[in-house]
Amino acid sequence: MEAILFKEKSRGKVWLIHFLVRCFATILLLTDGSHAHADGVEMLSNDVDAPPPVQRTDVNSSEVILRDDQWRMVKTRGSQFVIGDRPFYVNGFNAYWLMILAADPSTRGRVTEVFQQAAAVGLTVCRTWGFNDGGWRALQKSPAVYDEDVFKALDFVVSEARKYRMRLILSLINNWDGYGGKAQYVKWARDAGLNLTSDDDFFSDQTVKGYFKNHVKNMLTRVNTYTNVTYKDDPTIFAWELMNELRCTSDPTGNKLQAWIHEMAFHVKSIDPDHLLEVGAEGFYGPSSPARLQANPNTYAGQVGTDFIRNHRVLGVDFASVHIYPDTWMSGASVEAQLKFAQSWMQAHIADAEGALGMPVVFTEFGVSTKARSAFNATSRDQFIQAVYGLLLDSTRRGGAGAGALLWQVFPEGAEYMDDGYGVVLPKAKATAGIMSAHSKRLVVFNSRCEWSCRWGCRKEEEQSETRRMLMT
């Protein structure tokens, strides 16, 4: 989030008032942070039902920020995200289903609701599917043949995200069969007469790769029917994701998948050089970093064809992606053991993002299930969320590469029938919403800091000291 502290010279009185109000709000936050969510949850905006169409109120409702003409692309600078000259630390969520619900007029309102509720606790990035290949309510009915009504539904999602100042990570295909995935692409090729024997042929067959490249081009060059902005020019899109949880188990060396990442990263950047790009990896270490294999949750994780460090050294990949699912990766382990693993898993990837890669790392999915037979309940899940946030703040305090995390997953009320055990309905989960809100407030302080461009006599060292003091309270 990029705050406006200083207005044009001709509007000196306006910026001075805003500056003084912000200083007062910051003092309140610094001196009374312990009461940030005394009732379990404090929404960041007092008017979540009717937000302004092109602006959003900041964490203390003290000033209007992010005017429409200042809605700019997120970039990277070293191991941090930036918007202009200010840092951008991420607190966000996953909602893979947005396009599908938007395609049905009877459920479209839930897209708006989830953005309202997420924005109200300060979330700024949402990851969702930019694909649905074949099958029911498909976006892509066959190679390069689209259902325009479904594409308009995705247009609506992007438009609504912009209204609530929510950035989107759009994933371009699934490794898994859900919503079609690479298996559907291979099926299309088989139906066209190709003799393919494995779904992993998706990564090497020229015809199948051509199908995917066409989808990428059609997605990136789409003109939004609501905003009239081409996707590749829209700052609402935070980043493109090559594939959700890509794996190529038929080649444990990782060579086949690595070649595909190279080719597709170049293809995306040749069409859209301005947006960020990430791979979509779960973060498993592979053969190129044998000393790190012990950090994996199990031996199998190092044999699925992915290789965290190698995969992210590809030209065109801008930041690292990692998932955290100790409950599924360590089924049967105690809550304490799973929390300990999550800590070491995050620390390893933050260290490697800083040392080996020199780029930000986002934990693009993290969560634990509270379903029956899970080691977690609502209370211990909140402990897990707090632990993830705490480790990220440790990185943020020292200017490290831990750039943010996206909870899997957030639902609006009425969509619980899709819950896989990981879902959080913010109005019903007051304690969880309070934790997320408090974390968002801390990030606002960092995102508002004069990190690289010091104006009006601000001193970086003084701000860093003040920020550390606030975060330690």
N, C-alpha and C positions, 0 to 999 in steps of 0.2 A: 504494500500500500504506500502510495507516495503522498505525503502531506504537503500542503501549500502554506508555508509560514510567511512568505513575503510576496506582496502584490506589486504591481507596477508602481513606478515612482509617482505618477499622477494620482494614485489612489492611496497616498501615504497614510491618511487617517484610518482607512479600512484595514491596511495590513498591520498597523500599530495596534488597533483594537484586537484583531485576531491573534497577534503575537502575545499580547498581554493575557488574553483569555487562555491561550494554550499553556502559557507558563503557569498560570494559576491552576489549570487542570492537572498539569504534570506534578505540581507540588502536592496536590491532593492525592494523586496516585502514589507518590513517593512516601507520603506521611501516613496514608491510611490504606495501604495496599492490603492489609490483613482483613479488611472488611469488603474486599472486592466482590465476594459472593456469599455474604453471611446467611442468605436464605437458600443457599444451595445453587441458585442460578441467578445471574444478572444479565439480561439481554443488553447488547451493546447499543441498540437503538430503541428509543421509546415508542417508535411508530413503525412497527414491522409490517403493518397491514397496508400502508400506503407510502412506500418510499418514493422519493423524487425520481423521475425517469432518467436523468443524466448526472446525478450526483448522489453521494452517500455521506451520512454523518459519521464522524470518527468515534473512537472508542468512548470518549467522554461527552459526546454530543455537543462539543464546544465550538466547532467550526465546520464549515462545509469544505469537503476535500474532493479531489479528483474531478475537476470539471471535465466536461466532455472533450474539450480540445487538449486536455492533458492526459488522456487515456492512451498511454504509449506502450510499445512493445517491451516486454521483459528481456533483458540481455544478461550475459554473464561477464564478470570481471574477476579473473582469477578463480578463486573457489567460492565466490559469492554471486548471487543474483543482484541485479541492479535495475532500477527504473530511472533513467536519466543519471543523476549522480548520487542517488540515494539507494541504500541497501533494501532488498526485498526478501524478507524471511517468510516462509510459507507455513500457514496452518490451514489444512483443508480436509477434504473428504472424497469418497468415491460414491458415485450413483450411476452405475453402468446402464440403467434402464431408462434414462431420461428420454431418448429419442422414441422408444416404443410407446411410452405413456403419452408423449406429446402427439403421436400419430392418431390417437383416439380422442375426439372432442370430450368424451365423458371423463377422461382421466388427465387431460392436458393441464388442468389447474394444479395438479400435484407437483408439476415441474416448478411452477411459480412458488408454491408453498415451501418446497424444500430449499429453494434459493433464499426466500424470505427468512426462514428459520436458521439457515446456516449463516447468512449475513448478520443476523441478530446476535450471534455469539462470536462474530469476528472472523469467520472462515473466509478465505480469499481465493482458494483454488479448488476446483472440482475436476475429478477425472471421470471420464465417461466414454462409452463406446461410440466411435464414428464408423461403425460397420454393423451390418446384419445381412449375412450372405446366404441366400436361398431360404427356403422354408417360410414360416409364418411371418407375415408383415415384414418381408425382407426389404432392405434398402436396395441391395444389388440382387436382382432376381436371377440374372445370369451375367456372364462377364460383360461389364460396361453397359448393362441394361438396368436402369434404375426405376424405382417406383417414385414418381415425382411427389406424391403426397407424403411419403416417408421422408424424402429429402427436405421437403418443406417443414416437416416436424423437427428435423435437426436444425434447420434455419431458426425455428422458434426457440429451441433450446439455447442457441448461441445468442439470439436477441435478448431473451430473458436474463441470461447470465450477465450480459452487458448492463442491463438496467440495474442489477444488484451489485455491480462491480465485482463480479465473480469471474476469475480467469478459468479457462478450460484446458485440460490436457485431453486431447482427442486421440484415442487409440485406433489404429488403422486396420487391425485384424486380430483374431484370437488364435492362440496356439491350440486351444481346446475346441471341442465340437460345439459348445454353446454359441449360438448366434452364427453358426456356419463354420467359421474358422478355416484353418489351412486344409482340413479334410474336405470341405465343400469345394475349394479351388481344385483340388486333385480330382474330385468327382467330376467336376465340369470338364476337365481335360480327358478323363477316361470316357465320358459320354461323347467327346469329340473324336474318339478313336485312338487316343494315346495309350500305350501299354505301360502304365505306372503301377509299381508294386507296393509302394509305401507312401503314407501321408508325408513323410519327410522328403519325398521328391519335390514337395513345394519349394524347398530351398535350392534346388539344382536344375529342375527342368525349365528350359527356356520358354516354353509356351505358358506354363503356370506363372513364371516370374513376369511374363508379359501381361498376364491378367492382373496381377497385383500392381504393377507399375501403372497400368491404365486407371485402376481404382485410385491410386495415390494422386495421379494427375487430375482426375475428375473431382476429387475431394478438395484439393488445394486450390483449384481454379473455379470452384463453385461461387456464384454470386448469390449472396443471401437475399431471399425474396422479401424479408422483413426490413433489412437495413440497407440493402443495395451495396453492401461492402463485400468484396471478394474475400474468401476465407484466408488466403495467403497474405492479405493486407490488414486483417482484423486483429488489433491488439487484445481483443477478448480471448483469443486463443493463446494460451501460455506456451504450449509446446505440442508437437506431434510425437506420438509413440509408435514405433515400428510395429510391435506385436506385443500383445498381452502374454506375459510369462512364456516367452519363446524358449523352446527346447528342440533338440535334434538328437534323440536317443540312439539313432542308428549310426551315429558317428561320435563316439565318446572323445575323440581327439579334439573336437571342436572346429576342425578346419572347414567343414561344409557350412556351418552356421556363420563362422567368421567371414567367409567370402560373401555370403548373402548380406550380412550387415554392411560390409564395405560397399557393395553394389547399391543397396537400397538407400543408404545414407547419402551417397552421391546423387542418386536420383531425386530424393526429396529436396536436397539443397540446390539442385540445378533448377528446380521450379520455384522454390521458396527459400531464398537465402536468409530471410529476416527472422523467421520464427526459430525458436529453440527446438532441438530434436533429442529425444532419448530412446533407448533401445527397448525398454519394457521388461528388463531382466529381473529375476527374483534375487539375484546377488550371489548365486552359488559360485564358489571358487573352482577353477579347473586346472588342467595340467601345466599351464604357464606359470602358476604360482604354487608349487608343491608345499612350500612352508605354510601356506594359508589353508590347505585342505582340511586341517584339523579344526578350523573355525566353522566348517559346514555342519549342519545338524546331524548328518549321517553320511556314510560312505557313498550311497547311491547318488546323493546330490552332486558329487564331483564327477559323475559319469553320464550326465544328461546332455552333454554337448555344449553347455554354456561355460563361460570363463570370465568372471567378473572383470578382472583387470584388463585382459586382452580385448574383450568385447568393447570396452569403453575407451580404448586407445585409437579407435577408428576416427579418421578425419570426418568431421561433420557432426559427430555426436558431442553435444554440448554439456550434458550433465548426466550423472550416474543415477540409476534407479535400483532400488532394493525393496524386497518385501519382507515382512516379519510375521510369521505364523508359528510360534512355538507350540501351540496346542495341536496342530496337525503334523508338524515335523517331529514332535517329541511326544507322541501320544502315550499316555500312561505315566508321564513324569509329573512330579508334584508342581504346584504353582511356584514354589520357591526355585526349583530347578529351571523351570521355563523362564522365569524372570531373570535369572542369572544368565541363561543363554542369550536372551534378548539383549541384555546389556553388553555382553562380549561381542555379539554379532554386530551391533551398532558401532561399537568402538572400533572394531576392525575395519569396517567399511568407511567410517569417517576418516580414520588414519590413512587408508589407502587412497581415498578421494583427495586428501591433502598432499600426501607424499608421492604416490605413484602416478596419479592422474592429473592433479592440479585443476580440479573442477568441483562444482557443488555436487552434493549427493542428496537426493530426496527419497525418503522411505515412502514410496508411492502407494503401498498398501501395508497397513498394519492393523491387527485386530486379533481377538480371541472370541471363541464361541461360548455362549452361556447356556447352550442346550443341555439336555439331560446327558449324564455321563461325562460331561466336560469337567475338567479340573477347576474351571472358573465359574463364578457367579457374578452378579452385577457389581458387588463390592470389590472383588479381586480383579475384575476387568478394569474398574476405575484405577486400581493400583497399577495395573499394567500400562494404562494410558498415561498416568502421571509419570511413570518411570521413563517412558519414551520421550515425553516432553522434557523431563528433567535432563536427560542425556543430551538432547538437542540444545537446551539452554546452556549447558556446560560448554558446548562447541561454540555457540553464538557469542558467549561472553568473551571468548578469546579470539574471535574472528575466524573460527574454523570453518570446515566445509559442510558441516551439518546444516543443510539449508531448509529443512522442513519435513513434514510428514502428513500423509493423507489417510484418515481413518477409513477402514472398511467395516461398515458402510453406514450412511445416514438415510433414513426414510422419513417421508411425511406421514402424518396420521392417515390411515386408510390403505396403506400400501404394505402393511405387515404380512400379508399373505405371501409376499416374496422373500420374507426374512429367512436367511440361511443360518440363523443363530448368531450372526455377527452384527445384526442391525441395531441401530440406535435411533429412536424417535425422540428428538430433542425436547419437545414439550412434555413428554412423559418421563424422561430420564433427567430429572432436575440436577442430580449430583454430577452426572457426566457432563451435562451442558455447562455447569458451573466450572468444572475443570477446564473445559475447552475455552470458555470465555476468559478465564484468568490467564491462560496461556496466550490467547490472542492479545490481551492487554499488554503483556510483557513484550510481545513482538512489535506492537505499535511503537513502543519507545525506541527500539532499535531501528525500525523502518523510518522513523522521523529524524534520526540523528544526522548531523552534518558529517558524513563519513569521509567524503572526498572533496566536497566543495564547501569550504568554510566561508560564510558571509556574515556581515554585521558583527564581526569581532568574536564569533564563537570559537572556542578552543576545543580541539578534538580530545585532548587529555582530560579536560574538565568534564566533558560530556561522558566519556568512557567511565570516569570515576563515579559520576552521578548515576549512570545506568547500572553499574555494578552494585552500588549501594542500594538502589531500588530492588534489584533482583535478589539480593541477599536477605531482604526483609520478608 
